Amino acid sequence: EKLKANASTTLRHQSLKLEYTPNPAWYAVQALPYLMEFPHECAEQVFSRYYANRLATHIVEERPAIKKVFAKWKAAGPEAFASALEKNQDLKSILLAETPWVVNARNDRERKERIALLFDLKRMAAEEATALKKLRDMQSPSGAWPWWTGMQESRWITQHIVAGLGHLERLKATGRDDGRTQDMLKRAVDWLDRDAVIDHSRTVKRLSKDDLEKYHPGYTEVHYLYARSFFPRWPFEGEANTVARFY
C-alpha cells in the first residue's frame, strides 16, 4: 500500500522476474566453453583450458545421455538453438540492455552451438593434451609456476593450479596419467611447502611474541592449506609440518 500511495515525481516502475531451473548443473556445463576458449597464454588461463576440457571429457564419459543431447543440438540446425529469451515474451519486457544478462541472452543460441561443437571427445582430448604440455613447459625447475613464462614464481598461481588439480582428483576426473602429471604436481606441492616455511619465518621475525599470539592467517595462508588439503598422500614434513600446525 505504501508503494501505491507514493506521490514521488521521480518514481519509476520496474519489473523483477525469477527464473527457476530444476537442473542447475546445466549452468555449469554452459560455462565450460568460456574456460575452454580463454585466449591468453598465461599459466592461469592455460590451466583453465586444461581444467575445462578434462572436466567436460569426464562429464561426457560418465553421462552418455548428455552426449546425446549435444549430438541432437549439432544435428538439429539453427532453430534448435533458439534462445530461451527469444521464446519467452514476458522476459522480453525486462530492460535487458541495463543488465549483464543481455550478453547471455544475445549469445544463447551461439553458446549452445559452441557447446555442441566443443563437447567433441577428439577435440577435447587434443586440447587437453596441448594445455597440459604447456603447463609442464611453463613450470619452473623449482616446481612453481609464474603468471607468464619468464616472470618470477607466483605463490598464488601455483596454489591455484594445485587446488584445481585437487578438484579433478576429488571428482575422479583426472583421466589416464603417464606419471608426468603426478611428477609435475608433486614438485609444485613441495615448492609450496618450502615457500610456506620461508614466508612463516619472515612472519616470526617481523612480529613480537604478543603479536604472534594474536596472529590470524591471511588469504594466502588459508588458500595454501586448502590447496594442500587435497593431497594427504604427501604429508607435511619437518618445518612444513610446524608451519601448517601454526596456521
Backbone torsions as a table, in degrees:
resi	resn	phi	psi	omega
1	GLU	NA	-35.7	179.5
2	LYS	-63.8	-35.5	178.4
3	LEU	-67.5	-41.3	-179.3
4	LYS	-64.7	-35.7	-175.2
5	ALA	-85.2	1.4	-176.1
6	ASN	-68.1	124.2	-178.4
7	ALA	-99.5	14.5	-177.5
8	SER	-58.7	137.7	178.5
9	THR	-85.5	-8.8	-179.4
10	THR	-108.5	9.5	-178.4
11	LEU	-61.6	132.6	175.1
12	ARG	-122.0	134.2	178.5
13	HIS	-80.2	136.1	-179.9
14	GLN	-127.5	169.2	-179.6
15	SER	-131.2	138.4	177.0
16	LEU	-127.2	122.2	179.5
17	LYS	-124.5	146.7	-179.8
18	LEU	-115.9	126.4	176.3
19	GLU	-107.6	127.8	-176.4
20	TYR	-109.2	137.9	173.7
21	THR	-126.1	133.0	178.4
22	PRO	-78.2	-7.6	-176.4
23	ASN	-134.5	76.2	-177.6
24	PRO	-63.1	-15.7	178.1
25	ALA	-59.1	-26.4	179.3
26	TRP	-63.7	-32.2	177.9
27	TYR	-64.5	-37.3	178.1
28	ALA	-66.0	-42.3	178.5
29	VAL	-61.1	-42.6	-177.8
30	GLN	-70.5	-17.9	179.1
31	ALA	-83.4	-19.3	-174.6
32	LEU	-60.3	-39.3	178.5
33	PRO	-58.2	-32.8	178.1
34	TYR	-59.3	-43.5	178.4
35	LEU	-71.6	-37.5	-178.4
36	MET	-63.6	-31.4	-171.9
37	GLU	-102.9	15.4	176.4
38	PHE	-51.7	130.4	-171.9
39	PRO	-86.9	-17.7	-171.2
40	HIS	-93.2	166.1	-174.7
41	GLU	-110.8	22.6	173.9
42	CYS	-73.6	160.7	-175.4
43	ALA	-60.5	-37.4	-178.3
44	GLU	-61.6	-45.8	-176.7
45	GLN	-77.4	-31.6	173.6
46	VAL	-62.0	-43.3	178.2
47	PHE	-65.2	-39.0	179.0
48	SER	-60.5	-38.5	177.6
49	ARG	-65.3	-42.9	177.6
50	TYR	-62.3	-47.1	-177.3
51	TYR	-58.8	-48.4	-176.5
52	ALA	-65.8	-43.5	-179.8
53	ASN	-67.8	-38.6	178.1
54	ARG	-66.3	-42.1	-179.7
55	LEU	-67.8	-41.1	178.9
56	ALA	-62.9	-42.9	177.8
57	THR	-60.3	-42.7	179.3
58	HIS	-61.9	-43.4	-179.9
59	ILE	-60.9	-46.6	-178.6
60	VAL	-65.3	-41.1	-179.3
61	GLU	-68.1	-37.3	-176.5
62	GLU	-81.8	-26.1	-174.6
63	ARG	-130.9	83.3	-178.4
64	PRO	-57.8	-27.2	-179.6
65	ALA	-62.4	-35.7	178.6
66	ILE	-66.5	-39.8	178.9
67	LYS	-60.2	-37.4	178.9
68	LYS	-64.9	-37.0	178.4
69	VAL	-61.6	-46.4	180.0
70	PHE	-62.1	-38.4	179.8
71	ALA	-64.8	-40.2	178.4
72	LYS	-65.8	-42.8	178.3
73	TRP	-57.6	-43.3	-176.0
74	LYS	-66.4	-37.3	-174.6
75	ALA	-85.9	-21.2	-171.6
76	ALA	-76.8	-20.6	179.7
77	GLY	92.5	177.2	-172.4
78	PRO	-54.9	-38.4	-175.0
79	GLU	-66.0	-22.0	179.3
80	ALA	-69.0	-18.4	-176.3
81	PHE	-99.3	13.8	-177.3
82	ALA	-55.7	134.7	-177.8
83	SER	-64.3	144.5	175.7
84	ALA	-60.1	-33.8	179.1
85	LEU	-70.4	-31.7	177.9
86	GLU	-66.5	-30.6	-177.5
87	LYS	-86.4	-20.4	-173.6
88	ASN	-105.3	104.2	-176.1
89	GLN	-66.0	-34.8	-179.9
90	ASP	-62.8	-42.4	-179.1
91	LEU	-67.1	-25.5	178.9
92	LYS	-63.8	-22.8	-177.1
93	SER	-75.0	-15.1	178.8
94	ILE	-70.4	144.8	179.3
95	LEU	-76.9	78.1	-174.1
96	LEU	-61.1	-33.7	-176.0
97	ALA	-64.3	-16.9	-178.7
98	GLU	-95.0	3.1	-177.8
99	THR	-129.5	158.5	176.9
100	PRO	-63.1	-20.5	-176.8
101	TRP	-62.9	-21.7	-177.1
102	VAL	-60.3	-35.3	179.4
103	VAL	-63.5	-44.9	179.4
104	ASN	-64.2	-39.9	-177.5
105	ALA	-65.3	-45.6	-177.3
106	ARG	-68.3	-26.2	-175.3
107	ASN	-105.4	6.7	-174.1
108	ASP	-59.2	-45.6	-179.2
109	ARG	-63.2	-47.6	-179.9
110	GLU	-64.5	-34.9	-179.0
111	ARG	-65.0	-41.7	179.7
112	LYS	-66.5	-37.6	176.1
113	GLU	-62.0	-41.4	179.6
114	ARG	-66.6	-39.0	179.6
115	ILE	-60.1	-46.7	179.4
116	ALA	-60.0	-38.8	179.9
117	LEU	-72.1	-43.7	-174.1
118	LEU	-74.5	-26.7	179.5
119	PHE	-85.5	51.4	175.9
120	ASP	-108.1	122.5	-171.2
121	LEU	-58.4	-41.6	-179.9
122	LYS	-64.8	-43.9	-179.6
123	ARG	-65.0	-42.4	-179.0
124	MET	-64.4	-40.0	179.5
125	ALA	-63.1	-41.2	179.9
126	ALA	-66.8	-44.5	179.9
127	GLU	-64.1	-40.9	-179.9
128	GLU	-62.6	-46.3	-179.1
129	ALA	-64.0	-40.2	180.0
130	THR	-64.0	-46.5	-178.7
131	ALA	-65.1	-39.7	-179.2
132	LEU	-65.8	-40.5	177.6
133	LYS	-63.2	-41.9	178.2
134	LYS	-61.7	-39.7	178.2
135	LEU	-62.2	-44.5	179.1
136	ARG	-62.2	-41.4	-179.0
137	ASP	-67.7	-32.2	-177.9
138	MET	-79.5	-20.7	-178.6
139	GLN	-66.9	132.2	-179.7
140	SER	-74.9	161.8	179.0
141	PRO	-57.0	-26.6	-179.3
142	SER	-72.5	-21.8	-178.3
143	GLY	113.0	-11.8	-178.7
144	ALA	-90.1	167.3	172.9
145	TRP	-114.5	142.2	169.7
146	PRO	-90.1	169.1	173.3
147	TRP	-64.6	-47.4	178.8
148	TRP	-129.4	150.4	178.0
149	THR	-55.1	130.7	-180.0
150	GLY	96.8	-14.9	178.0
151	MET	-85.9	171.2	179.8
152	GLN	-73.0	160.5	-178.6
153	GLU	-60.9	143.0	-177.9
154	SER	-117.6	120.0	177.4
155	ARG	-62.5	-44.5	-175.2
156	TRP	-65.0	-47.8	-175.8
157	ILE	-67.8	-33.5	177.4
158	THR	-66.5	-42.9	176.9
159	GLN	-64.2	-38.6	179.9
160	HIS	-60.9	-45.2	-179.0
161	ILE	-69.7	-42.8	179.1
162	VAL	-61.4	-43.8	178.9
163	ALA	-64.3	-41.0	179.7
164	GLY	-63.6	-41.1	175.9
165	LEU	-65.1	-33.1	175.6
166	GLY	-64.9	-39.8	177.0
167	HIS	-57.8	-47.1	-177.4
168	LEU	-62.7	-39.5	177.9
169	GLU	-64.3	-42.9	-178.8
170	ARG	-63.3	-33.4	178.9
171	LEU	-83.4	-1.9	-175.0
172	LYS	57.4	42.0	-176.5
173	ALA	-116.2	21.3	-174.1
174	THR	-79.4	-21.1	-179.1
175	GLY	73.2	-168.0	-179.1
176	ARG	-75.2	144.5	-179.0
177	ASP	-131.6	128.4	179.8
178	ASP	-87.1	8.4	179.3
179	GLY	101.5	-25.6	-177.4
180	ARG	-69.5	-35.0	179.4
181	THR	-67.5	-41.5	178.5
182	GLN	-65.5	-38.0	177.1
183	ASP	-63.9	-43.6	177.5
184	MET	-59.9	-43.7	-178.7
185	LEU	-67.6	-43.0	-179.2
186	LYS	-63.6	-39.5	179.1
187	ARG	-65.6	-35.6	178.5
188	ALA	-68.7	-42.1	178.8
189	VAL	-63.3	-43.5	178.3
190	ASP	-60.9	-40.4	179.1
191	TRP	-64.9	-41.6	178.9
192	LEU	-60.4	-41.4	178.5
193	ASP	-62.3	-43.7	-179.7
194	ARG	-65.4	-41.9	-178.4
195	ASP	-68.9	-34.5	177.4
196	ALA	-64.3	-38.5	177.6
197	VAL	-63.5	-45.4	179.0
198	ILE	-61.6	-45.4	-178.4
199	ASP	-63.6	-40.1	-179.9
200	HIS	-66.1	-40.4	-179.7
201	SER	-63.6	-36.6	176.0
202	ARG	-64.2	-40.7	-179.7
203	THR	-63.5	-44.8	-179.2
204	VAL	-62.0	-41.4	180.0
205	LYS	-68.2	-32.5	-174.4
206	ARG	-79.8	-31.2	-172.9
207	LEU	-103.1	148.1	174.7
208	SER	-75.9	170.6	-179.4
209	LYS	-61.1	-42.3	179.5
210	ASP	-63.6	-41.1	-179.7
211	ASP	-67.1	-34.9	178.2
212	LEU	-64.5	-34.3	177.9
213	GLU	-63.4	-31.5	-177.5
214	LYS	-94.2	-1.4	-172.7
215	TYR	-64.0	138.7	173.1
216	HIS	-123.1	131.6	178.3
217	PRO	-58.6	143.9	178.1
218	GLY	-92.3	-171.5	-177.9
219	TYR	-56.8	-44.8	-176.4
220	THR	-61.5	-43.0	-178.2
221	GLU	-68.0	-41.6	179.6
222	VAL	-66.7	-40.7	178.1
223	HIS	-62.7	-37.7	177.4
224	TYR	-61.5	-48.3	-179.9
225	LEU	-62.9	-38.8	179.1
226	TYR	-63.2	-49.7	-179.8
227	ALA	-61.5	-39.5	-176.9
228	ARG	-70.7	-25.9	-174.7
229	SER	-65.8	-18.3	-179.8
230	PHE	-76.5	-10.1	-171.0
231	PHE	-128.0	61.8	177.4
232	PRO	-64.9	-15.5	178.8
233	ARG	-66.9	-16.8	174.9
234	TRP	-115.8	84.8	-174.9
235	PRO	-66.5	155.0	174.1
236	PHE	-62.1	138.8	-180.0
237	GLU	-128.7	148.8	174.2
238	GLY	55.4	-130.2	-177.7
239	GLU	-63.5	-31.6	179.2
240	ALA	-62.0	-35.7	177.3
241	ASN	-65.6	-41.7	177.5
242	THR	-61.4	-42.8	-178.5
243	VAL	-66.4	-44.6	-179.8
244	ALA	-61.5	-42.1	178.9
245	ARG	-66.2	-36.8	178.6
246	PHE	-62.8	-48.3	179.3
247	TYR	-63.9	NA	NA
